[in-house]
Amino acid sequence: MKFSDYQNQSAKTGDKVTQQALEFLKKYEGKSRDELLATIVKIATKKRRAGELSDLEIDRFYDSIAPTLTGEQLKSLGEVVATLKAIK
């Protein structure tokens, strides 16, 4: 599934985290896997350390973009999620 297809399906949701995830994906669509993951880790680590990112928000972000990813990408993002949740 292309991101633009998923975005059209998800446009009805009012969830702030979902909207932020969709904006993030739109901004980085076409970037390499490494660029995308590095950006996610950088932003999330900063917010996590500042106490501005909860486990629930991380889960919502994952759930929001999961339908747009391949199995391999899901695995990588799952590893990133686990790493971020370990940051307190």
C-alpha positions as CSV (number, residue, x, y, z in Angstrom):
1,M,0.0,0.0,0.0
2,K,1.3,3.4,-0.9
3,F,1.3,6.1,1.8
4,S,-1.1,8.3,-0.1
5,D,-3.6,5.4,-0.2
6,Y,-3.4,5.0,3.5
7,Q,-3.6,8.7,4.1
8,N,-6.9,8.9,2.3
9,Q,-8.3,6.0,4.4
10,S,-7.1,7.6,7.6
11,A,-8.2,11.2,7.0
12,K,-11.3,10.8,9.0
13,T,-9.6,10.2,12.3
14,G,-9.2,13.1,14.7
15,D,-6.5,11.5,16.8
16,K,-3.6,14.0,17.3
17,V,-0.9,11.3,17.2
18,T,-2.3,9.7,14.1
19,Q,-2.4,13.1,12.4
20,Q,1.2,13.8,13.4
21,A,2.3,10.4,12.1
22,L,0.6,11.0,8.8
23,E,2.2,14.4,8.5
24,F,5.6,12.9,9.4
25,L,5.2,10.2,6.7
26,K,4.2,12.7,4.1
27,K,7.2,14.8,4.9
28,Y,9.6,11.9,4.6
29,E,7.9,9.9,1.9
30,G,10.5,8.7,-0.6
31,K,13.4,8.9,1.9
32,S,15.5,5.9,2.6
33,R,14.7,3.5,5.4
34,D,17.8,4.6,7.3
35,E,17.0,8.3,7.0
36,L,13.4,7.6,8.2
37,L,14.4,5.5,11.2
38,A,17.2,7.9,12.1
39,T,14.8,10.8,12.1
40,I,12.2,8.9,14.2
41,V,14.8,7.9,16.8
42,K,16.3,11.4,17.0
43,I,12.9,13.2,17.5
44,A,11.5,10.5,19.8
45,T,14.6,10.3,22.0
46,K,14.6,14.0,22.5
47,K,10.9,14.1,23.4
48,R,11.2,11.0,25.6
49,R,14.0,12.5,27.6
50,A,12.0,15.7,28.0
51,G,9.0,13.7,29.3
52,E,7.0,14.7,26.3
53,L,6.4,11.3,24.7
54,S,4.5,8.5,26.5
55,D,4.5,4.7,25.8
56,L,0.9,5.2,24.6
57,E,1.9,7.9,22.1
58,I,4.7,5.6,20.8
59,D,2.2,2.8,20.4
60,R,-0.3,5.1,18.6
61,F,2.5,6.3,16.2
62,Y,3.4,2.6,15.5
63,D,-0.3,1.7,14.9
64,S,-0.8,4.7,12.7
65,I,2.0,3.9,10.2
66,A,2.1,0.1,10.5
67,P,-0.4,-0.4,7.6
68,T,1.9,1.5,5.2
69,L,4.9,-0.7,6.0
70,T,6.3,-4.1,4.7
71,G,7.0,-6.9,7.1
72,E,10.7,-6.0,7.2
73,Q,9.9,-2.4,7.9
74,L,7.5,-3.4,10.7
75,K,10.2,-5.4,12.3
76,S,12.6,-2.5,12.2
77,L,10.1,-0.1,13.5
78,G,9.2,-2.6,16.3
79,E,12.8,-2.6,17.3
80,V,12.9,1.2,17.4
81,V,9.7,1.2,19.5
82,A,11.2,-1.2,22.0
83,T,14.4,1.0,22.2
84,L,12.4,4.2,22.7
85,K,10.2,2.7,25.4
86,A,13.3,1.7,27.3
87,I,14.3,5.4,27.5
88,K,13.0,7.0,30.7
